Amino acid sequence: MSGKIDTPTLLFDVPPVLMESFCRLIDSGVDGLGWRALATHILPSQLEVRCTEMYVAAGKSPTQELMWLWAQQNKTVGDLLKVLDEMGHTRARSLFQSQGFEIKPFLSISGEKQKYFITYSDVREGTRHFHQDLKIGSSVCAEVYCGKWGNRSFVVKVFKQENKANWKALWGKFTKEIEVLQLYQHPNILELWGSFSEADRFCLVYPYLHNGSLFHRLHEVNHLTSSLSWQERLNIIKGTAKAIHHLHTAQPCVVICGNITSSNILLDEHLQPKLSDFGLAHLRPHSVDQSCTIVIDTASHSNLGYLSEEYIRDGKLSIKLDVYSLGMVILETCTGQKVKQESAKNLFLRDVLHSEFEEKSSVDACLRFLDPKVEHWPTAVALCLLRIGLECTGSKMRVRPSMEMVSKYSHLCKHK
């Protein structure tokens, strides 16, 4: 998928991953942004529009069937973009700006022009053909390389395709991340520069952020990096809360991240947080119950300390899982301690702080756990953040605050 796509491109030649994301978005749309509105624009009669209902009854994607029929008339990407403009569907239109494809002129969801256009050839050249010397990280399912592209630095996540058995799972994570980063852009969510499926590699390309991750700045401070100040920590928490609240309230679907950790919160040159890694995300229409049970793969999670008990024990997934995970990040950021204590007892930070709070019946009792590397913690700010962290990590899912409340509380944390 390293070729360029433009308006004369036939719909038949649109890469499957892009078309699949487009069909999912239109299928889940309502009123003027759904598949019925699209059918009205491209089908010659209302009778044919009503016939499309048969695909829904058969459990098929109506948008996919519509695109198949329309493509047989030699329709192009330009034809589709014209229809999307008539519908006012800027989000669907924005799908065609990513994945290393280029359509000019083009506006993103936020109304800003797309900044960069990087090709797979640029990625290969910039990483010296994925040379091991440029590998900067690795996980269960992916390897991460840094590279140079002109005067810019980038990071490429390469999904491991070691055997055919895990191909489907990897493809699911790959396409899920593309979908979230394309549809739910936000100043505190990592920007996607491109995505490629070439030979045996699935690749996602992002800007390289020189300040690393929040985990790195909390736990791996050296002579080259200074410890984060209390103001910087507060701003990181606020920005991350904004990003999660945006995902929980976005249209057309709620996004449950399912993998919020300090390692997945990256920091730009101004130490503004960028939430990343959405391969385990779940999208769910607002109209359905936001709590469900799933089979979880604990091997995909780098640290179980960020996951709530109901999720680990029962596989119960809801937006309150993200609230819990953010609560753990808040407690970690305030104390400078890892969520799983590196000691003989293998204590979890949550248990230590909740035990102290319950024993003394006061959040003040937790002040002694504040990170000593931070100078002049304002007591009011520290208490406010600790209280939010403790409420978010409560054992009972129902009593945890919503992300709207967490975001509001964090903005009330001020130095008096």
N, C-alpha and C positions, 0 to 999 in steps of 0.2 A: 504493500500500500504506500509506496514511496512516490507514486506519480501525483501530478497536480490535477485537481478537479476544478473545472470552471463551468460557466453557464451552458456551453454547448454539449457538455457531457451527457450522454444518454442515461436514463434512469437504470437501464440494464447494467451499466458500467459502474454504478455507485457501489463502493465496497460493502459487503454484507453487514459488517459491524456498525457502519454508519446508518444503513437503512434499518437495521434492527432497532437501534436507539430511537430513530425517528418514529417508527411504527409504535413502539411502546409509549412514547410521549403522546402521540395523537390518540391512541386507544384509550389512554387514561384521562384525556381532556373532557371537559364538559361544555355544554352549550356551543358557543361560536368557536371554541378551540378544540372540539372533539372530532371524531371520525365522521360523524353525520354532516357536520359543516363542510368538511373536506369533500365528502361524496357529493354534496349539493353543488360544489364548485366545478367538479370534474366529470360528473355523469350527466348525460343529456336529458334525463327525465326523472321525475319523482318516483315513478314506478321502479326504475333501476335502483334508486336510493333505498326504497323499501325492500327490494330483493337482497340488498346487502345484509339485511338483518339475519338472513339464513346463515351467514358465516359466523355471526355471533352465537346463534343457537347451536351451531356445530362445534363451538369451542375454538374457533379459529380467530386469528387477528384480522379484523375488518380492514384495517389500514394496509396490512400486507397484501391482502387480496385486491384492494383498490389500486395499489401501486403496481401490482403485477398486470392488471388489466390495462392500466394507463400506459405502462412501459411498452406494451405491445403495439401502441400507436406511435412508437418512436418519439415519445415525449422526453424532454431533457430536464436537467437540473434547473435551467433558466425558467422553464414552464412551471415547475413546482414552486420556485421562489416567487414567481408572480402571483400564484394562487395564495401562498402563505402571506404575502404582502396584503392581498385583498382581505384575507381573514384577520389581519392584524396580529399574526402569530409570530412575534419576534423571537420567542424562545425556540420554537421549532426551526426557524430560519438560522438561528445561531449555531445549531448543530453542525452546519456545513463549514464553519470557520476553523474547526480544530482538526486533530488527527493528521497534521502535516499537510492539509489541503488548503487551497487558496481560492477565494472568490472575491473579486474586487469590483466595485467598492463594497465594504461590508462593515456593519456595526455589531458590536457584541451586545449581550443582554443589558449591560449597564449603559449602553449608548456610546462607549468609547471604541475607537478604532482598534482592531487587533494589532498588537504590538509587533509580534514576530512571526516569521514563517520559516521553520526549520525542516529540512528534509532528512530522510533516513541516511542518505550519503553524507550529510553534514555530521550526523551522529556517529557514523562509523569512522569518519576521518577525525573527528574531535576526540574520540576515545581510543584512537590508534587501533581500530578494529577490536574494541573491548579488551584492551591489554590488561593483564592482571595487575600491573603496577598502578593502574588508575582505578582499581576497585576500592571503594571506600566503605562498603558495608555489605552485609548479607543477612538473609532471614530464611525461614523455612521454605518459602516459595519464590524468593527473588534475590538477585544480586544487584548492587548499586554501583555505578561508575560515575566519575566526574569527567568532564570534557571541556574543551574550548571551542568556541564558535565565533570567529572574528575576535572582537575584544570582550566578548561575553563568556561567562562560565555557565555550564548547565550540568544537570544531574540526569542520568537515565536509569530507570528501574527496568531490569531485564528479568522477566519471569522464567523460572527454570522449567524446562520441558524434558525431564530426565526419563520419563517413560510415558507410554500412551495412556496408562491407567489414570493418571492425574491431569490429563490434558483438559478435560471438561471443567474440572474445578478451577484450574488456572485461568482458562478462558473466561469463566464466570467472574473471577476477581478482576481480571483485566478490563472486561467490558463494563463492570459495575463502577469501577473507578472513573472510567471515561465518562460514563453517564452522569455521575454526580458532579464531576468537575466541569462538565459542559453546561449542565442545566442549572446549577446552583452556585453561580459565581458570587463572591463576596470579598471585600478587602482583607478579611482575616481567614480566607481559605486559599490554599496554595494554588497558584496559576498553572494550568496545563499548557505547555508549549506545543506538544505534538504526541501522537500515538501511532505506532506502526506494528504491523504483523508481517514479518519477513522471514521466510524459510522456517527455521526452527526457533525463532525469537518473537516474543511479544514485548514491546518496549513502550514505556511511558517517559516523556521528557518534561522536565521542570527546570525553572531557574535555580541556580546554585546559590544558596543563602549562606554567606560566610560565617554568620554567628551560630550556625549549627542548630541543635535542638535545645529545648528547655531542659531536658534531662542532662545534656552535656554541660550546660551553664550552671546547673545546680550541683552536680556531683563530680564533675571532672575539671574544676577550676585549676589553672596553673599560672605560671608567671606571664603567660601570653594573654590570658583572659582574666578580667576582674570579676569579682562576685557581683551578682545582680543587686541593685539597691532595692529598698522597699517600694519606692515609686515605680521602678521598672517591673517588679513582680506584680504589683497591683494592676498596672496597665496590661500586662500579659494575661492576667486572669480576666480582666474586663473584655479584652479583645476576643479571647477564646470563648467566653460566654456569649458574646454577640454572634459569633459564627455558628455555634450550636443552636442558639435560638432561631437564627435564620433558617437552618436546616429543618428544625422542628415545625416551623410555621410556613415553609415554602409551598408553592403550588407547582404542579398538581398533586404532589405526593409529599408526605412526611418522610424525612430521611433520618433513620436511626443509624448513627455512626457505628456503634458496636465495638469500637477499637480506639477509644480516646486514652492516650497515655502521654506522659511528658516527652517521650521520644518522638511522638507524632505531632508535636507542636514545634514548628520550626520558627526561627527568628530572623527577620530581615535586618538590613543595615541600621535601621532605627529601633531595633529590638521589638518591632511589632510582630505579634504572633500570626502564624499561618498554619491552620489546621490541615493535616495531610493524612494520607493512607486510608482510602475508602473502599478497599477491596472486600471488606466484610460488612459493608453497609447494607441496610434493608430499606427499600422504598415501599411505602404503604399509603393508599389513598386516605384522605382525611375522613371519608365517610365510613370506614370500617373500624372495628375495635382495635385500639392501639396496643393491645396486649395479646400476645399469642405465645404458643409453645413451639420451639424448634429443636432440632437435634444439633447440638453444638460440637464443633471440632476444637477442642482445647489446644491442640497442637498449633493451630493458626494464631493463637494469642501469645504474644511475647511475655506477658506478665499477668497472671491471674489476680494479682493484688488490686487491679483496677476494675475487676468485675464483681458485680453484686452477687449475694448468696443465692437469690432466687434464680439467677441466670445460670450459675455454675451447677446448682443442685437440680433444678427442674427444667432448665432450658427456657425459662420464661423471659421473653423478649418484649421490651417496651421502651418508650422514650425515657423512662425513669432509670434505665440502665446507663444512658449517657449522663444523666444527672449525677448518678453515683460515681461514675468514672471521673467526671469533672471535679466532684467533691474530693476525690482522692488526689487529683492534681493540685487542688487548692491547698490541702493539708501538706502535701509534699513541698509545694512552693514556699509555704510559710515556715516550715521546720527545716528544710534543706536535707531531710532524711528520706531514704528510699522507701517505697511503699512496703517492701519486704525487708525487714531488718536483717543485716548481715551479722548474725550472732548465733551462738549455739542453740538458742531457743527458737530461732526462725520466726520471731514475732512479726506481726503485720502492724504497720504504722496506725491503721485505723483502730485496731484493738487497743493499742497503747493509749491513744488519745481518748477514745470513748470510755475506757476504764477509768482514766483520770477524771473525766468530766462527770461520770456517773457516781464515782466515789465522793467527790467534793461538791457535787451538785452546782458547779459553777464553771463557766468557760474560762474564767480568770485562772483556774488551776492549770490550764494548758499553756499559759504564757511562757512557762519555763522551758517549753520545747521549741520556742522560736529559734530560727537559725542564728547562731552567734556570729556568723560572718557578716550579718547585716547590722550596720550602725544606726542607732537612733530609731528603732521601730516605734512609731507612734502607737501608744496603747490602744486608742480608739480604733485605728485601722486594723491592728492585729486582732483585736477582739471581734471585730466585724467579720473579717475573713475566716477566722477560726470557727465562728458560729455558723457561717454559711457552709463551710466544709463539713462540719459535724452534722448539720441538718441534711445535707445532700447524701451523706453516707449512712443515714439511718437504716436500720434493719428492715423496717416495714416500707415497702415500695410506695404505698398510698400516701404516707405522710411526708415523703420527700417533696420539696418545692418544685414548681414547674420551672423551665428555663427562663420564662418571662420574669418570674419572681427572682431567680438567681441573678439575672442580668440587672434587674432593678436594684436588688440589695447591694450588688458589687459597686454600683455607681453611687451608693449612699455611704460607702466607706471613704470617709474624708478625714484629713488631719485637722483636728480642732486646735 
